[in-house]
């Protein structure tokens, strides 16, 4: 079955987006059919390099300060890659998120030093925000960065850091103390070979990809490693997530589309009680629900991406809705796919079993589902109170 592409003709997209979607899908079909997941570090390095050589990573960071990230292109990239390979989607996404603070707020020198490398796949990026006691509560960060002459000295620990252990570049958020809470944070560029940075623990999860707990002990970086101004860290983190949170929904959408494709194929090829599985009304009902969830998620994802691309300063409400609905609905779609596949649905290595493991984390990272509900509620009530 050919995947549904009719959504590309919605008014959210221009011809350039449709051309790009065809290009990255053709590349994915040619390059992602046999990704080796046994050594995820090596696989991610290979994927980042291949995505760079293919020219796709140039969309994760603007070439000049005058250019802007096109969120629709980022979302189309993640949806397409996720439909083919969760690890390829991860490799692409982290280049954007990891370099995002530099793309959006970096100095000319910082941009020149790092963005050509991340765009080419020559440097792997990481976004080091989460801590053991401050996952969704960014204002509770305790990692510190103290000014010492022409340097800052970073001490503390980060956890659940994607690309931890393989990154060449970490954007680290630390407390510099300009004010209490969120207003006292700053963002720094820390090179992966800095002697003050250590990999405390590699973290294994149900859908394997590079993850680590990272320690900073007397980690000295030059003052020029500061992104923006002291105290800008919270603003930088939130603005970066504001762009890339929508794309998490797009990745979920890609997983859901693959699950639906696999289910339709199963329903047509599997016979039960003397007829194709797809002729059973219960199965037809499940497929209808899956299709409905996918289209509703796509509308929310691409509305958020289009709104940002049209110049909205912030799309926190739209991005939260897109991420929340797309990830939760993809979980439902994939669960239905597993059920319809029967025993094969839980067989290790089967596409829908892989999707079942891949989707779960998306409801947690870059703001868990319950946190998205808080963001949406606050946005709605603040409008009502005006």
C-alpha positions, 0 to 999 in steps of 0.5 A: 500500500502506498502511504497517503500523501493527500495532506500535502495538498492542504493549504498549509504547504507550498510547492517547495514543501511538496517537492521536498517531501518527495525528495526525502521520501525517495532518499529514505526508501533508498537508504533506510531499509536496513538500519542496524540497531545493534550498535546505536552509537555507530548507527546514529553517527552513520545516519547523521553523516548520511543525512548531512551528505544528502543535504537534509540537515541544512534545514535544521539550522539557517545558513545566515542570521537573516534566514529562519527555520522553516518548521513545516520542512522540519515537520515533513522531515520528521514525519517522513523519516519516522515512517521509515526509521525511528533512529533516522528521525532521532538523528535528524531531530537532535541535530536541530534541537541540539543546535537550536539555541545557536541557530536562534540566539548564537553570536556570529562567531558561534554560528560560524564555528558550529552550524556549518558542521552540524548542517553537514553532519560533521558534528553531532549536537546535544541539548542538555537541559533535563536534570534528575529533579527538573525534567519538566520544571526547568526553573528548578535546575541546579547545575551551576556556572560561575564566572571566573575571570574570562571563563565560566566553571560549570558543576552539576549533572544532567540526565536523559540527554539524547546523543549523550556520549557521542555528541561533539557539541552540548548546549548546557543550561546552568544556573548563573544566579542573576535572579531566582528561579527561571530568570537566573539561568544561562546557556553555554556551548560545551565541547564533547572533549572538554575534560570537565565533562564526563559520561556518568552513565549510559541509559538504556530505554525500550527504543534504543538510542544514545542516551546518557547521564552527564557530569560536569566537574570544574568544567571550564568554558570560555566566556565566549561560550555563553549563548546570548546574555547571562540570564537568557537561558530560560528564554532560549530553552523555551523558544527552542522548544517552541520551534521543535515541540511541533516536530515531535508531533510530526514524528508521532504522525509518521509512526502512526501512518506506518502503523496504519499502512501495516494494518491495511496490508494485514487486513487485506492479506490475512484471512479469518473465517473464510474472508479477508480480515478487513471485511470484519466490521470491528476491524473496519471500525478500528481502521476508521478510528486510526485514519481519523486520529491521523488526519486530526493530528496532521491538522494540528501539527501542520497548523502549528508549523504554518503558524510559526512560519507565518511569523508568530513570535510564539506558538506555545499553545498550538505546539502544545496541542499538536504534540499532545494530540499527535503523540497520544493519538499515535499511541492509540493507533499503534496499539490498535495495529498491534491488536489487529496483527495478533501474535505477530504484533508482539513479535520482536522486530516486527514493524508494529512491535518496533513502533509500539516501543518507539512511540511511548517516549514521545509522550514524555520528552520535550514536555510530558503530556500532562505538562502540555495540558497545563500549557494549553489550559494557561493559554486558554485562561489567560485569553479568557481573562483579558 
